[in-house]
Amino acid sequence: MEQEKILIVEDESRMRRLVGDYLKREGYHVLEAEDGKEGLRFFEKEDIDLVILDIMMPKIDGWTVCREIRKVSNTPIVILTARSEESDELFGFELGADEYVTKPFRPKVLVARVKALLKRKQTKEQGIMVFDSLKIDTNAHRVILYEKEIEITPKEYELLIFLANHQGKALSREQILDGVWGYDYYGDLRTVDTHIKRLRIKLHEQSNLIQTVRGVGYRFEVKK
């Protein structure tokens, strides 16, 4: 089986070496870039499976790198940074990051998150999304909870898929309404709340996958 390629974009050589060594021990092929410009060049040339990205870098910062990657690819992105403000974390998710890890961090935990993201990427490519005891088979349009299929309406299914595809991101009711019902829908924003409520009931113990973000909307998130 071909090694999965992980690109580390980080201006501190010591940090690149630390993260790279842990990933290499797990059998990954690691590429290193010392600034954002070089990182984008690597991403364009190589078939990258996952990106670990610092924010504060010379030439091109991590925010810009993340934004540019998201224009062309859904490759998993892990932001690894010393910036620990909640606003920075939310901004990272808004740009399309899949994980946000702050320094100092535990390398083994970072590797575990990398493994989880790559596994999720593989199952998604196969048409299957797995979140704890919840499985979504996008090929068959089936939602399976604890190995049993649950009955949900087509709109509830679309809502669940939309939330799952934006895992970790705080989504406003307007964003959800536009993404699931369409820009030409003139219904009330409470439509989103009603469908979320019904969906949570059907998900039973897994209803906490859909979290309420006060003052914003909702976030689909698997607790670590």
N, C-alpha and C positions, 0 to 999 in steps of 0.2 A: 504494500500500500504506500502511495506517495506521501511524503511528509507534508504536513500542513505548514504553510508559510505565515509567520508572524512578523510584522514590521513594527519595530520600536522607534518612535520618533521622539528623541530626548536629547537636549544639549549637554547634559552632564554625563560624561563618559563612565563615571563610577556607577551611576544609576543604570545606564544601558547594560553595563557588564553584569551587574547584580541580577536584574530582571532576565537578561538573556541567558545567563548560566542556569537559572532555575527552569526556564522553558526548554533549554537544550536537554536537560536531564530527563525531561518528560517526552523527548523524542521529536520536538518541533524544530523546524528549520527557521532560524532567526536571522532577520535582516535589520541593520541598524542605520539610522539617519540622525545626524547631529543638529539638524535644523529643519524648519518646516518646508523650505524650498526643496531640500534634498529628499525629504519624506514624500512629497508629491511626485517627484521624479521617479522614485522607487515604485510608488503605487501605480504609476502609468506604465512602467516597464514590466513589472512582475505580476504574477497571479497571486495576489495577497489574500489570505483567508481571514486575517484579523489584524487590527491596528491598535497598538498601545501608544497613546498620544499625550505628550506634555502640553501645557498651555503657553507658559512664558518662554519663548524661544526667539533667537535672532532670525532676521530675514522675513520669515512668515510665521505668525503665531499660530498656536494650536486651534483657536477658534476658526481661523480662516481655513486651515487644513481640513478640519472637520466639515465645514460648509462646502468646500470644493469636492471632497470625497462624496458627500451626500448628493451632489448634483448628478453623479454618474454611477453610484454604486450603493448597495445596501450592506456592504461588508461590515461586520461587527466592529465597533470602535469603543475602546476602553480609554477614558480620559484618566490620566495619572498625574496628579498635580498637588502642589502645596496650597492651592487656593481652596479654602474650606468653607467659604461663605455659602449660605443656602441659595442666594441669588445666582452665584456662579454655577452651582450644581444644576439649578433649574434651567439656566441659559444653555448649559451643555446638553441637557436632554432636549431642549427646544431645537437645537442645531442638529440633533439626530444621534447623539452618543447613546450607546447601549448600557454602559456602566460608567460610574464616576467614583474613582478611588482617590482618597486624599493621603498625602504623605504626612507623617511616617505611616508605613503600611507593613503588613505581614506578607512576605513573598509567597508563602504557601497558599494564603487566602486568595491572592491575586491569580495564582495559577489555577486554583479551583474555579474562579469566576471565568477565566479564559476557557477552561474545559467545558463549563456549562454553556457558554455562548456558542462555542463551536459545535457542541452536540445539538443545541437548539437550531443552529443554522442547517445542519445536516437533515434533521427531521423536517424542518420547514421546506427544504428543497424536495423532500419526499412527499410533501403534501400533508404532513402530520405535525401538529404543534402540541407540545406536552408541557403542562404546568402543574407540578405536584400530581394530584390524583385526577386532574382534568386533562382530557385529550380532545383535540379538535382535528378531525380528519377533513381537510379542505377538499379533497378529491370526491369524497362521498357525501359531503355536507352533513356530517354527523358530529354530535357532541357527546362525548363519553365521560361519565363521572363514576369513579370507582368501578370501572369495567362494565358499567351498564349505560346504555344510550338514554339520554334524557330528551324529552320533547320540548322544543322551543320553536317559536314562530320564525318565519324568514327574516323579519326585521330584527328580532332579538339575536338571531345568528349573525346578521350583518354588523350589529352593534358589538357583539362579542369579538368578532374578527377584527374590527376597527380598533378596539381597545387593545387587543393582544398584539396587533402589529405595531402599536405605539407604546409597547411596554416600557415602564419607567418614566414616561412623560406625563406631566400634568396637562390635561386637555380641558379647555373651556367648554361650556355647553354649546357655544356658537360653533366651535371647531367640530364637535361631535355631530351637531345637527347638520352642518355642511358636508361632513365626511360620510354620513350614513343616509341622511334624507335628501341631500343635494342642495345646491345653492338656490334653487328656485322654490324651495319649500317655505311656505309662509306660516307654518304652525307656531305654536307657543313653545318657548324654551322648556316649559314644564314637561313637554313630551319626552325629553331626554331623561328627566328624573323618574318619570313613570316607567319607562322601559328599563332603566337601571334597577329600579326597585323590583320589578317582576323577574328580571334576570338573576338578581341576587337570591331571590326566593328559590329559584330552580337550581342554583348552584349549591344550595345547602351549606355545608361546612366550608366549601371553597368560595363562599361569597366574599370573603375578605381579600380575594384577588383584586376586586374592584374597590378601591379606596376613595373616600371623599376628600378632596383637597379644598379646605375652607377658603372661600373667597375666589376660587378659581373654577373648579369643576370636579373632574374625576381622574384617577390614575390607576392603570392596571399594573400590578406589581407583585412579584413572587418574593416573599420574605426569605432572606438568606438564613 
